């Protein structure tokens, strides 16, 4: 998967960034950068089928990333097991946060 950068300005949720579930091993790097202002943000992941045309992200089953929850400064972490997608949620402030998402691993199908 090519690196993806998503930006959230002010409060709200970004669009989900889906992953290749067949990549092995699963290596997902997450780097959040507070670009401007002040904001509180959380990176979330899901096991939902975000590729389903009827999927509604706002009512999905999102889990806060243990190390990237309620952050107010730039931070990074990773996910080492398969998830279907991540998103960036800004819960307070008027700042701008950018999330870099990189998935590595063999792209082969099983």
SULVENHU-V669491 format. One record per residue. RES is the residue in one letter. SS is DSSP state (H for helix, E for strand, - for the rest). PSI is psi in whole degrees, 0 to 359 (none if undefined). D_FIRST is the distance of its C-alpha to the first C-alpha in Angstrom with 1 decimal. Layout:
res = <RES	RES>
ss = <SS	SS>
psi = <PSI	PSI>
d_first = <D_FIRST	D_FIRST>
This chain:
res = <X	X	X	X	X	X	X	X	X	X	X	X	X	X	X	X	X	X	X	X	X	X	X	X	X	X	X	X	X	X	X	X	X	X	X	X	X	X	X	X	X	X	X	X	X	X	X	X	X	X	X	X	X	X	X	X	X	X	X	X	X	X	X	X	X	X	X	X	X	X	X	X	X	X	X	X	X	X	X	X	X	X	X	X	X	X	X	X	X	X	X	X	X	X	X	X	X	X	X	X	X	X	X	X	X	X	X	X	X	X>
ss = <-	-	-	E	E	E	E	E	E	-	-	E	E	-	-	-	E	E	-	-	-	-	-	E	E	E	E	E	E	E	E	E	E	E	E	E	-	-	E	E	E	E	E	E	E	E	-	-	-	-	-	-	-	-	-	-	H	H	H	-	-	E	E	E	-	-	-	-	-	-	E	-	-	-	E	E	E	E	E	-	-	-	-	-	E	E	E	E	E	E	E	E	E	-	-	E	E	E	E	E	E	E	E	E	E	E	-	-	-	->
psi = <138	150	146	137	126	144	135	123	119	187	150	180	140	170	152	147	107	159	161	109	349	358	133	132	165	120	106	117	139	123	112	134	124	107	324	159	205	135	152	125	161	137	132	154	164	160	4	159	86	349	348	127	340	3	136	111	322	333	16	176	91	140	132	134	130	317	355	43	137	43	148	5	168	143	161	160	198	171	127	17	159	128	161	332	163	163	166	127	120	121	343	151	176	13	176	128	136	136	123	131	122	124	127	162	165	134	7	152	148	none>
d_first = <0.0	3.8	6.4	8.5	12.2	14.7	18.4	21.3	24.8	27.6	27.6	25.3	22.0	18.7	16.8	14.5	10.8	9.7	7.6	7.3	10.9	11.2	9.1	12.1	13.1	11.5	10.9	10.1	11.6	13.5	15.8	18.3	20.6	23.9	24.3	27.8	30.5	30.6	28.4	27.8	24.3	22.5	18.9	18.9	16.9	17.8	18.1	19.1	17.8	16.4	15.7	19.5	21.2	23.9	21.9	23.3	21.3	24.6	26.2	23.2	23.4	21.7	22.2	22.6	20.7	23.6	23.1	21.7	24.5	27.3	26.2	28.1	26.6	23.3	21.7	18.7	17.8	15.2	14.8	15.3	15.6	13.9	14.1	13.1	12.6	13.8	16.0	18.4	22.1	24.8	28.1	30.6	31.3	30.7	28.2	24.7	21.7	18.2	15.4	12.4	9.5	7.1	5.8	6.9	8.8	9.7	8.1	11.7	13.6	16.8>
